[in-house]
């Protein structure tokens, strides 16, 4: 978690609290983890496996996500719909962080919350 650019300036306390809020999930090859246009209420951390970021129709692959990557953070932080779909291409072990739990942790770290929002807006502009 601390390796993510979004959380790079966060305190150790914040990182520990986030780590306590994530839950493991498993996806099979071909499963869609998120779909473009749906509410961005969850972000994911890739523990093991490969996923593809694909177009709405699933025909075009924009990028591949692997162990150590994360996705969904911009939609989660900025409370926006998903901008792309993500499909598992192998068996995947992920960790999910729900918005409600994320927001609850952020209440205790207002300085981190501001920084995360700034970084998410920067990344959105580059994406």
mmCIF file of the C-alpha atoms, coordinates in Angstrom:
data_MODEL
# 
_entry.id   MODEL 
# 
loop_
_atom_site.group_PDB 
_atom_site.id 
_atom_site.type_symbol 
_atom_site.label_atom_id 
_atom_site.label_alt_id 
_atom_site.label_comp_id 
_atom_site.label_asym_id 
_atom_site.label_entity_id 
_atom_site.label_seq_id 
_atom_site.pdbx_PDB_ins_code 
_atom_site.Cartn_x 
_atom_site.Cartn_y 
_atom_site.Cartn_z 
_atom_site.occupancy 
_atom_site.B_iso_or_equiv 
_atom_site.pdbx_formal_charge 
_atom_site.auth_seq_id 
_atom_site.auth_comp_id 
_atom_site.auth_asym_id 
_atom_site.auth_atom_id 
_atom_site.pdbx_PDB_model_num 
ATOM 1   C CA . UNK A 1 1   ? 0.000   0.000   0.000   1.00 0.00 ? 1   UNK A CA 1 
ATOM 2   C CA . UNK A 1 2   ? 2.768   2.418   0.899   1.00 0.00 ? 2   UNK A CA 1 
ATOM 3   C CA . UNK A 1 3   ? 4.331   1.901   -2.543  1.00 0.00 ? 3   UNK A CA 1 
ATOM 4   C CA . UNK A 1 4   ? 1.349   3.522   -4.289  1.00 0.00 ? 4   UNK A CA 1 
ATOM 5   C CA . UNK A 1 5   ? 2.042   7.034   -5.525  1.00 0.00 ? 5   UNK A CA 1 
ATOM 6   C CA . UNK A 1 6   ? -1.355  8.061   -4.185  1.00 0.00 ? 6   UNK A CA 1 
ATOM 7   C CA . UNK A 1 7   ? -0.295  7.153   -0.629  1.00 0.00 ? 7   UNK A CA 1 
ATOM 8   C CA . UNK A 1 8   ? 3.425   7.958   -0.868  1.00 0.00 ? 8   UNK A CA 1 
ATOM 9   C CA . UNK A 1 9   ? 3.304   10.861  1.612   1.00 0.00 ? 9   UNK A CA 1 
ATOM 10  C CA . UNK A 1 10  ? 0.860   9.219   4.015   1.00 0.00 ? 10  UNK A CA 1 
ATOM 11  C CA . UNK A 1 11  ? 1.839   8.467   7.594   1.00 0.00 ? 11  UNK A CA 1 
ATOM 12  C CA . UNK A 1 12  ? 2.577   4.984   8.874   1.00 0.00 ? 12  UNK A CA 1 
ATOM 13  C CA . UNK A 1 13  ? -0.590  5.181   10.992  1.00 0.00 ? 13  UNK A CA 1 
ATOM 14  C CA . UNK A 1 14  ? -2.717  5.883   7.916   1.00 0.00 ? 14  UNK A CA 1 
ATOM 15  C CA . UNK A 1 15  ? -1.144  2.987   5.983   1.00 0.00 ? 15  UNK A CA 1 
ATOM 16  C CA . UNK A 1 16  ? -1.771  0.604   8.889   1.00 0.00 ? 16  UNK A CA 1 
ATOM 17  C CA . UNK A 1 17  ? -5.416  1.670   9.163   1.00 0.00 ? 17  UNK A CA 1 
ATOM 18  C CA . UNK A 1 18  ? -5.945  1.182   5.412   1.00 0.00 ? 18  UNK A CA 1 
ATOM 19  C CA . UNK A 1 19  ? -4.283  -2.248  5.588   1.00 0.00 ? 19  UNK A CA 1 
ATOM 20  C CA . UNK A 1 20  ? -6.783  -3.275  8.274   1.00 0.00 ? 20  UNK A CA 1 
ATOM 21  C CA . UNK A 1 21  ? -9.705  -2.282  6.018   1.00 0.00 ? 21  UNK A CA 1 
ATOM 22  C CA . UNK A 1 22  ? -8.846  -4.243  2.855   1.00 0.00 ? 22  UNK A CA 1 
ATOM 23  C CA . UNK A 1 23  ? -10.443 -7.613  2.144   1.00 0.00 ? 23  UNK A CA 1 
ATOM 24  C CA . UNK A 1 24  ? -9.185  -10.408 -0.137  1.00 0.00 ? 24  UNK A CA 1 
ATOM 25  C CA . UNK A 1 25  ? -11.149 -11.347 -3.263  1.00 0.00 ? 25  UNK A CA 1 
ATOM 26  C CA . UNK A 1 26  ? -10.490 -13.847 -6.065  1.00 0.00 ? 26  UNK A CA 1 
ATOM 27  C CA . UNK A 1 27  ? -11.374 -13.501 -9.763  1.00 0.00 ? 27  UNK A CA 1 
ATOM 28  C CA . UNK A 1 28  ? -11.215 -16.122 -12.507 1.00 0.00 ? 28  UNK A CA 1 
ATOM 29  C CA . UNK A 1 29  ? -9.914  -15.603 -16.056 1.00 0.00 ? 29  UNK A CA 1 
ATOM 30  C CA . UNK A 1 30  ? -12.517 -13.659 -18.045 1.00 0.00 ? 30  UNK A CA 1 
ATOM 31  C CA . UNK A 1 31  ? -14.244 -12.150 -14.993 1.00 0.00 ? 31  UNK A CA 1 
ATOM 32  C CA . UNK A 1 32  ? -14.879 -8.416  -15.111 1.00 0.00 ? 32  UNK A CA 1 
ATOM 33  C CA . UNK A 1 33  ? -13.744 -6.826  -11.850 1.00 0.00 ? 33  UNK A CA 1 
ATOM 34  C CA . UNK A 1 34  ? -15.123 -3.395  -12.760 1.00 0.00 ? 34  UNK A CA 1 
ATOM 35  C CA . UNK A 1 35  ? -17.143 -2.133  -15.709 1.00 0.00 ? 35  UNK A CA 1 
ATOM 36  C CA . UNK A 1 36  ? -16.875 1.276   -17.368 1.00 0.00 ? 36  UNK A CA 1 
ATOM 37  C CA . UNK A 1 37  ? -19.634 3.619   -16.247 1.00 0.00 ? 37  UNK A CA 1 
ATOM 38  C CA . UNK A 1 38  ? -20.444 1.913   -12.958 1.00 0.00 ? 38  UNK A CA 1 
ATOM 39  C CA . UNK A 1 39  ? -20.012 3.831   -9.667  1.00 0.00 ? 39  UNK A CA 1 
ATOM 40  C CA . UNK A 1 40  ? -16.425 3.848   -8.426  1.00 0.00 ? 40  UNK A CA 1 
ATOM 41  C CA . UNK A 1 41  ? -17.075 2.675   -4.873  1.00 0.00 ? 41  UNK A CA 1 
ATOM 42  C CA . UNK A 1 42  ? -14.112 0.288   -4.551  1.00 0.00 ? 42  UNK A CA 1 
ATOM 43  C CA . UNK A 1 43  ? -10.409 0.313   -5.342  1.00 0.00 ? 43  UNK A CA 1 
ATOM 44  C CA . UNK A 1 44  ? -8.318  -2.821  -5.798  1.00 0.00 ? 44  UNK A CA 1 
ATOM 45  C CA . UNK A 1 45  ? -4.743  -3.883  -5.074  1.00 0.00 ? 45  UNK A CA 1 
ATOM 46  C CA . UNK A 1 46  ? -3.307  -6.705  -7.204  1.00 0.00 ? 46  UNK A CA 1 
ATOM 47  C CA . UNK A 1 47  ? -1.627  -9.308  -5.027  1.00 0.00 ? 47  UNK A CA 1 
ATOM 48  C CA . UNK A 1 48  ? -1.218  -11.949 -7.718  1.00 0.00 ? 48  UNK A CA 1 
ATOM 49  C CA . UNK A 1 49  ? -2.350  -12.329 -11.310 1.00 0.00 ? 49  UNK A CA 1 
ATOM 50  C CA . UNK A 1 50  ? -2.812  -10.331 -14.502 1.00 0.00 ? 50  UNK A CA 1 
ATOM 51  C CA . UNK A 1 51  ? -5.696  -8.109  -15.531 1.00 0.00 ? 51  UNK A CA 1 
ATOM 52  C CA . UNK A 1 52  ? -6.453  -6.085  -18.638 1.00 0.00 ? 52  UNK A CA 1 
ATOM 53  C CA . UNK A 1 53  ? -7.812  -2.553  -18.744 1.00 0.00 ? 53  UNK A CA 1 
ATOM 54  C CA . UNK A 1 54  ? -10.222 -2.728  -21.670 1.00 0.00 ? 54  UNK A CA 1 
ATOM 55  C CA . UNK A 1 55  ? -12.631 -0.595  -23.679 1.00 0.00 ? 55  UNK A CA 1 
ATOM 56  C CA . UNK A 1 56  ? -16.315 -0.562  -22.808 1.00 0.00 ? 56  UNK A CA 1 
ATOM 57  C CA . UNK A 1 57  ? -17.023 -3.285  -25.390 1.00 0.00 ? 57  UNK A CA 1 
ATOM 58  C CA . UNK A 1 58  ? -14.052 -5.371  -24.157 1.00 0.00 ? 58  UNK A CA 1 
ATOM 59  C CA . UNK A 1 59  ? -12.430 -5.460  -27.599 1.00 0.00 ? 59  UNK A CA 1 
ATOM 60  C CA . UNK A 1 60  ? -9.477  -3.068  -27.086 1.00 0.00 ? 60  UNK A CA 1 
ATOM 61  C CA . UNK A 1 61  ? -6.855  -3.638  -24.390 1.00 0.00 ? 61  UNK A CA 1 
ATOM 62  C CA . UNK A 1 62  ? -5.380  -0.364  -23.092 1.00 0.00 ? 62  UNK A CA 1 
ATOM 63  C CA . UNK A 1 63  ? -2.946  -1.772  -20.535 1.00 0.00 ? 63  UNK A CA 1 
ATOM 64  C CA . UNK A 1 64  ? -2.100  -4.750  -18.338 1.00 0.00 ? 64  UNK A CA 1 
ATOM 65  C CA . UNK A 1 65  ? -2.069  -4.764  -14.542 1.00 0.00 ? 65  UNK A CA 1 
ATOM 66  C CA . UNK A 1 66  ? 0.202   -7.125  -12.591 1.00 0.00 ? 66  UNK A CA 1 
ATOM 67  C CA . UNK A 1 67  ? 1.328   -7.983  -9.069  1.00 0.00 ? 67  UNK A CA 1 
ATOM 68  C CA . UNK A 1 68  ? 1.739   -4.810  -6.995  1.00 0.00 ? 68  UNK A CA 1 
ATOM 69  C CA . UNK A 1 69  ? -0.485  -2.609  -9.184  1.00 0.00 ? 69  UNK A CA 1 
ATOM 70  C CA . UNK A 1 70  ? -3.712  -0.990  -8.084  1.00 0.00 ? 70  UNK A CA 1 
ATOM 71  C CA . UNK A 1 71  ? -6.742  0.383   -9.889  1.00 0.00 ? 71  UNK A CA 1 
ATOM 72  C CA . UNK A 1 72  ? -9.967  2.213   -9.199  1.00 0.00 ? 72  UNK A CA 1 
ATOM 73  C CA . UNK A 1 73  ? -8.396  4.789   -6.927  1.00 0.00 ? 73  UNK A CA 1 
ATOM 74  C CA . UNK A 1 74  ? -9.288  7.828   -9.038  1.00 0.00 ? 74  UNK A CA 1 
ATOM 75  C CA . UNK A 1 75  ? -12.973 6.901   -9.240  1.00 0.00 ? 75  UNK A CA 1 
ATOM 76  C CA . UNK A 1 76  ? -12.944 6.091   -5.513  1.00 0.00 ? 76  UNK A CA 1 
ATOM 77  C CA . UNK A 1 77  ? -11.270 9.315   -4.371  1.00 0.00 ? 77  UNK A CA 1 
ATOM 78  C CA . UNK A 1 78  ? -13.050 11.674  -6.784  1.00 0.00 ? 78  UNK A CA 1 
ATOM 79  C CA . UNK A 1 79  ? -16.404 9.843   -6.434  1.00 0.00 ? 79  UNK A CA 1 
ATOM 80  C CA . UNK A 1 80  ? -16.796 9.358   -10.184 1.00 0.00 ? 80  UNK A CA 1 
ATOM 81  C CA . UNK A 1 81  ? -18.013 6.547   -12.433 1.00 0.00 ? 81  UNK A CA 1 
ATOM 82  C CA . UNK A 1 82  ? -15.429 4.083   -13.748 1.00 0.00 ? 82  UNK A CA 1 
ATOM 83  C CA . UNK A 1 83  ? -13.621 5.325   -16.845 1.00 0.00 ? 83  UNK A CA 1 
ATOM 84  C CA . UNK A 1 84  ? -12.679 1.827   -18.085 1.00 0.00 ? 84  UNK A CA 1 
ATOM 85  C CA . UNK A 1 85  ? -13.415 -1.843  -17.517 1.00 0.00 ? 85  UNK A CA 1 
ATOM 86  C CA . UNK A 1 86  ? -10.929 -4.252  -15.935 1.00 0.00 ? 86  UNK A CA 1 
ATOM 87  C CA . UNK A 1 87  ? -11.009 -7.959  -16.804 1.00 0.00 ? 87  UNK A CA 1 
ATOM 88  C CA . UNK A 1 88  ? -8.984  -10.770 -15.219 1.00 0.00 ? 88  UNK A CA 1 
ATOM 89  C CA . UNK A 1 89  ? -6.799  -12.539 -17.780 1.00 0.00 ? 89  UNK A CA 1 
ATOM 90  C CA . UNK A 1 90  ? -5.470  -15.091 -15.248 1.00 0.00 ? 90  UNK A CA 1 
ATOM 91  C CA . UNK A 1 91  ? -6.562  -16.277 -11.819 1.00 0.00 ? 91  UNK A CA 1 
ATOM 92  C CA . UNK A 1 92  ? -6.255  -13.159 -9.662  1.00 0.00 ? 92  UNK A CA 1 
ATOM 93  C CA . UNK A 1 93  ? -5.876  -12.578 -5.947  1.00 0.00 ? 93  UNK A CA 1 
ATOM 94  C CA . UNK A 1 94  ? -6.864  -8.989  -5.203  1.00 0.00 ? 94  UNK A CA 1 
ATOM 95  C CA . UNK A 1 95  ? -7.542  -6.887  -2.153  1.00 0.00 ? 95  UNK A CA 1 
ATOM 96  C CA . UNK A 1 96  ? -10.492 -4.508  -2.196  1.00 0.00 ? 96  UNK A CA 1 
ATOM 97  C CA . UNK A 1 97  ? -10.981 -1.276  -0.296  1.00 0.00 ? 97  UNK A CA 1 
ATOM 98  C CA . UNK A 1 98  ? -14.546 0.041   -0.088  1.00 0.00 ? 98  UNK A CA 1 
ATOM 99  C CA . UNK A 1 99  ? -15.277 3.780   -0.173  1.00 0.00 ? 99  UNK A CA 1 
ATOM 100 C CA . UNK A 1 100 ? -17.131 3.754   3.149   1.00 0.00 ? 100 UNK A CA 1 
ATOM 101 C CA . UNK A 1 101 ? -14.137 2.248   4.963   1.00 0.00 ? 101 UNK A CA 1 
ATOM 102 C CA . UNK A 1 102 ? -11.687 4.469   3.074   1.00 0.00 ? 102 UNK A CA 1 
ATOM 103 C CA . UNK A 1 103 ? -13.661 7.605   3.959   1.00 0.00 ? 103 UNK A CA 1 
ATOM 104 C CA . UNK A 1 104 ? -13.855 6.526   7.609   1.00 0.00 ? 104 UNK A CA 1 
ATOM 105 C CA . UNK A 1 105 ? -10.042 6.274   7.773   1.00 0.00 ? 105 UNK A CA 1 
ATOM 106 C CA . UNK A 1 106 ? -9.620  9.622   5.979   1.00 0.00 ? 106 UNK A CA 1 
ATOM 107 C CA . UNK A 1 107 ? -11.705 11.378  8.662   1.00 0.00 ? 107 UNK A CA 1 
ATOM 108 C CA . UNK A 1 108 ? -8.781  10.840  11.047  1.00 0.00 ? 108 UNK A CA 1 
ATOM 109 C CA . UNK A 1 109 ? -6.198  12.111  8.529   1.00 0.00 ? 109 UNK A CA 1 
ATOM 110 C CA . UNK A 1 110 ? -7.521  15.346  6.902   1.00 0.00 ? 110 UNK A CA 1 
ATOM 111 C CA . UNK A 1 111 ? -4.043  16.345  5.664   1.00 0.00 ? 111 UNK A CA 1 
ATOM 112 C CA . UNK A 1 112 ? -3.643  12.986  3.905   1.00 0.00 ? 112 UNK A CA 1 
ATOM 113 C CA . UNK A 1 113 ? -7.162  13.303  2.465   1.00 0.00 ? 113 UNK A CA 1 
ATOM 114 C CA . UNK A 1 114 ? -6.282  16.648  0.831   1.00 0.00 ? 114 UNK A CA 1 
ATOM 115 C CA . UNK A 1 115 ? -3.034  15.307  -0.615  1.00 0.00 ? 115 UNK A CA 1 
ATOM 116 C CA . UNK A 1 116 ? -4.699  12.155  -1.971  1.00 0.00 ? 116 UNK A CA 1 
ATOM 117 C CA . UNK A 1 117 ? -7.397  14.219  -3.678  1.00 0.00 ? 117 UNK A CA 1 
ATOM 118 C CA . UNK A 1 118 ? -4.766  16.494  -5.271  1.00 0.00 ? 118 UNK A CA 1 
ATOM 119 C CA . UNK A 1 119 ? -2.794  13.496  -6.566  1.00 0.00 ? 119 UNK A CA 1 
ATOM 120 C CA . UNK A 1 120 ? -5.946  11.795  -7.898  1.00 0.00 ? 120 UNK A CA 1 
ATOM 121 C CA . UNK A 1 121 ? -6.868  14.950  -9.827  1.00 0.00 ? 121 UNK A CA 1 
ATOM 122 C CA . UNK A 1 122 ? -3.339  15.132  -11.269 1.00 0.00 ? 122 UNK A CA 1 
ATOM 123 C CA . UNK A 1 123 ? -3.464  11.484  -12.347 1.00 0.00 ? 123 UNK A CA 1 
ATOM 124 C CA . UNK A 1 124 ? -6.931  11.926  -13.838 1.00 0.00 ? 124 UNK A CA 1 
ATOM 125 C CA . UNK A 1 125 ? -5.588  14.792  -15.959 1.00 0.00 ? 125 UNK A CA 1 
ATOM 126 C CA . UNK A 1 126 ? -2.773  12.580  -17.259 1.00 0.00 ? 126 UNK A CA 1 
ATOM 127 C CA . UNK A 1 127 ? -5.020  9.550   -17.884 1.00 0.00 ? 127 UNK A CA 1 
# 
